[in-house]
């Protein structure tokens, strides 16, 4: 049974959905990012030190008091490669870091309309390599588009024969950019966060490309690191998680798939008991 906080979150998410349109406009993006930062940005906790990076590597580097010194979390936010931000996802990132007692880096990757693919991919790869110079172990968490980037990061590293993340947790991943899987149509009235099948996100010039760094559904998951997939049962993107789980099982990956009943796309952005339960599971896995 859903908590009262979850029921309230669904009502809030419905108002977000009502503000969406099928095609995101460039002039909407700055407002949506700022609005998300203003409503969701939180200050740095007393147990963390913040260092901002703005050059070859971009993002917020969090160092925790008495953290485990050989392991770091690479955190990758979502937002359709357009509307997300590091600041608006701090609460989610800090929730994981405090459970893990790891340092963390939340990568501020380039998005549309300022940039297009492969800009975000390049920034995430740069952040990962930056962290590998500092830490023996890197674990990765991504939500929505950030989950896609967690997968494409690892697929690129694997193809190049480079060291891979130790473990990866993805929440509400998107594995194909063309919005044709069944849940895109069947869940339109059930996911309060997303509209359902519509135009591909404008970040990709060719969203129909059979390129695993665009749509991980085309990727080779053989020898992939241990992976945890989380999603809500009412997600427009539910079938993305289902297919990803199948592809990983077929490739022999150590994969865990958690489906959260009656919940929606990236529900962990909301403060509720189900979020705490999900973060506890993810933290236990990433440890």
C-alpha positions in Angstrom: 0.0 0.0 0.0 1.3 3.4 -0.9 2.2 5.8 1.9 0.3 9.1 2.3 3.5 10.9 1.2 3.6 8.9 -2.0 -0.1 9.7 -2.8 0.7 13.4 -2.3 3.8 13.0 -4.6 1.6 11.6 -7.3 -0.7 14.6 -7.1 2.3 16.9 -7.3 3.7 14.9 -10.2 0.4 15.3 -12.1 0.8 19.1 -12.0 4.3 18.7 -13.5 2.9 16.5 -16.2 0.2 19.0 -17.1 3.0 21.6 -17.7 4.7 19.4 -20.2 4.2 19.5 -24.0 5.1 16.9 -26.5 8.0 19.0 -27.9 10.3 20.8 -25.5 11.1 24.4 -26.6 14.6 25.9 -26.1 13.2 28.9 -24.4 11.5 26.7 -21.7 14.7 25.0 -20.7 16.3 27.8 -18.7 13.1 28.4 -16.8 12.6 24.7 -16.0 16.2 24.3 -14.7 16.0 27.4 -12.5 12.6 26.4 -11.2 13.9 22.9 -10.3 16.9 24.4 -8.6 14.7 26.9 -6.6 12.3 24.2 -5.5 14.7 21.3 -5.0 18.2 22.7 -4.4 19.5 22.1 -0.8 22.5 23.5 1.0 25.7 21.4 1.5 25.4 19.4 4.8 27.9 20.1 7.6 29.5 16.7 7.1 30.5 17.5 3.5 33.0 19.8 1.8 32.0 21.1 -1.7 34.6 21.8 -4.4 33.2 23.0 -7.8 34.8 22.1 -11.1 34.2 24.2 -14.2 37.0 23.3 -16.7 37.8 20.0 -18.4 35.7 18.3 -15.8 32.5 20.0 -14.7 30.5 19.3 -11.6 30.3 19.3 -7.8 32.8 17.2 -5.9 31.6 16.3 -2.4 34.1 15.1 0.3 32.6 13.6 3.4 34.0 13.6 6.8 35.6 10.2 7.6 34.5 8.8 4.2 35.9 5.5 2.8 39.0 6.8 1.1 39.3 4.3 -1.8 35.7 4.5 -3.3 33.7 7.3 -4.8 30.2 7.6 -6.3 29.8 9.1 -9.7 26.3 10.6 -9.7 24.5 11.4 -13.1 21.3 13.4 -13.0 18.5 13.1 -15.4 16.2 15.6 -17.1 15.8 14.6 -20.8 19.3 15.9 -21.5 17.9 19.4 -21.1 16.1 20.3 -17.9 18.1 18.5 -15.2 20.8 20.0 -13.0 23.4 19.1 -10.4 21.8 21.5 -7.8 18.2 20.2 -8.2 19.4 16.6 -7.6 21.5 17.3 -4.5 19.0 15.9 -2.1 19.0 12.5 -4.0 22.8 12.5 -4.3 23.3 13.4 -0.6 20.9 10.7 0.4 23.0 8.1 -1.3 26.4 9.5 -0.1 25.3 9.5 3.5 24.2 5.9 3.3 27.4 4.8 1.5 29.8 7.0 3.4 31.6 7.6 0.1 32.9 10.8 -1.5 30.9 11.8 -4.6 31.0 13.7 -7.8 27.8 14.9 -9.5 28.7 15.6 -13.1 27.4 18.8 -14.7 27.3 17.5 -18.3 26.4 19.7 -21.3 22.8 19.6 -22.4 20.4 20.8 -25.1 20.0 23.5 -26.3 23.6 24.6 -25.5 25.0 21.3 -26.9 24.1 18.1 -28.6 25.2 14.5 -28.6 28.0 13.4 -27.8 28.7 16.3 -25.5 27.1 14.7 -22.4 28.8 11.4 -23.1 32.2 13.2 -23.3 31.6 15.0 -20.1 30.6 11.9 -18.2 33.6 9.9 -19.5 35.9 12.8 -18.5 34.4 12.8 -15.0 34.8 9.0 -14.7 38.5 9.2 -15.7 39.1 12.1 -13.4 37.8 10.0 -10.5 39.8 6.9 -11.5 42.9 9.0 -11.0 41.9 9.7 -7.4 40.2 6.5 -6.3 40.7 2.8 -6.6 37.0 2.1 -6.9 34.2 4.0 -8.7 30.5 3.1 -8.4 27.9 4.8 -10.6 24.3 5.9 -10.1 22.1 7.5 -12.7 18.4 8.4 -13.0 16.4 8.7 -16.2 18.7 10.2 -18.9 21.4 9.9 -16.3 20.7 6.2 -16.1 21.2 6.1 -19.9 24.5 7.9 -19.5 25.6 5.4 -16.8 25.0 2.6 -19.3 26.6 4.3 -22.3 29.6 5.3 -20.2 30.2 1.7 -19.4 29.5 0.5 -22.9 32.1 2.9 -24.3 34.7 2.0 -21.7 34.2 -1.7 -22.3 34.5 -1.3 -26.1 37.8 0.6 -25.5 39.1 -2.1 -23.1 39.4 0.3 -20.2 38.7 -0.2 -16.5 34.9 -0.4 -15.8 32.9 0.9 -12.8 32.8 -1.6 -9.9 29.0 -1.5 -9.7 26.2 0.5 -11.4 22.7 1.4 -10.2 20.2 2.8 -12.6 16.8 4.3 -11.8 14.1 4.5 -14.5 16.6 4.0 -17.4 15.8 4.9 -21.0 17.4 2.4 -23.4 15.9 3.6 -26.7 15.3 7.1 -27.9 12.5 6.4 -30.4 9.7 5.9 -27.9 8.1 2.8 -29.5 8.0 0.2 -26.7 4.6 -0.8 -25.5 4.6 0.9 -22.2 5.1 4.3 -23.9 1.5 3.9 -25.1 -0.1 1.7 -22.4 1.1 3.7 -19.4 0.3 7.2 -20.6 -2.5 7.7 -18.2 -0.8 5.9 -15.3 2.6 7.7 -15.1 2.1 11.1 -13.6 5.6 12.3 -14.5 5.8 11.6 -18.3 3.5 12.1 -21.2 4.2 8.8 -23.0 5.1 8.3 -26.6 6.1 11.5 -28.3 8.9 13.1 -30.2 12.5 12.0 -29.4 14.4 14.5 -27.2 16.1 17.2 -29.2 19.5 16.5 -27.8 20.1 13.8 -30.4 20.4 14.8 -34.1 19.7 11.2 -35.1 17.7 9.4 -32.4 17.0 6.6 -34.8 20.6 5.6 -35.1 21.3 2.0 -34.1 24.2 3.3 -31.9 24.6 1.9 -28.4 25.9 5.3 -27.2 22.5 6.8 -28.2 20.2 3.8 -27.4 21.8 1.2 -25.1 19.3 -1.4 -26.4 21.8 -1.9 -29.2 24.7 -2.5 -26.8 26.7 -5.6 -26.0 26.4 -6.3 -22.2 28.8 -9.2 -22.1 31.2 -8.7 -19.1 29.2 -5.8 -17.8 29.7 -5.0 -14.1 27.0 -5.9 -11.5 23.9 -3.8 -12.3 20.9 -2.9 -10.3 17.8 -1.6 -12.2 14.9 0.2 -10.4 11.7 1.4 -11.8 8.0 2.0 -10.9 5.3 -0.4 -12.1 3.4 2.6 -13.6 6.2 4.0 -15.7 6.0 5.1 -19.2 9.5 3.7 -19.4 8.7 0.5 -17.7 9.5 -1.7 -20.7 12.9 -0.1 -21.0 13.8 -1.6 -17.6 12.2 -4.9 -18.6 14.2 -5.2 -21.8 17.4 -4.0 -20.1 17.0 -6.7 -17.5 16.4 -9.3 -20.2 19.5 -8.2 -22.2 21.7 -8.4 -19.2 20.4 -11.8 -18.1 21.0 -13.1 -21.6 24.6 -11.7 -21.5 25.3 -13.3 -18.1 25.4 -10.1 -16.1 24.9 -10.1 -12.4 21.7 -8.0 -12.6 19.0 -7.2 -10.1 15.7 -5.7 -11.1 13.4 -4.0 -8.6 9.9 -3.0 -9.6 8.2 -0.6 -7.1 4.5 -1.3 -7.2 2.1 1.6 -8.0 4.9 4.1 -8.4 6.1 6.3 -11.2 9.2 7.5 -13.2 12.1 8.5 -10.9 9.8 8.6 -7.8 13.0 8.9 -5.7 13.1 12.6 -6.4 10.2 12.9 -3.8 10.6 12.8 -0.1 8.6 9.7 1.0 9.1 6.4 2.8 9.3 4.5 -0.5 12.2 6.7 -1.5 14.0 5.8 1.7 13.4 2.1 1.1 14.7 2.4 -2.5 17.8 4.3 -1.5 18.6 1.8 1.3 18.5 -1.0 -1.3 20.6 0.9 -3.8 23.2 1.8 -1.1 23.4 -1.8 0.0 24.0 -2.9 -3.6 26.6 -0.3 -4.3 28.5 -1.2 -1.1 
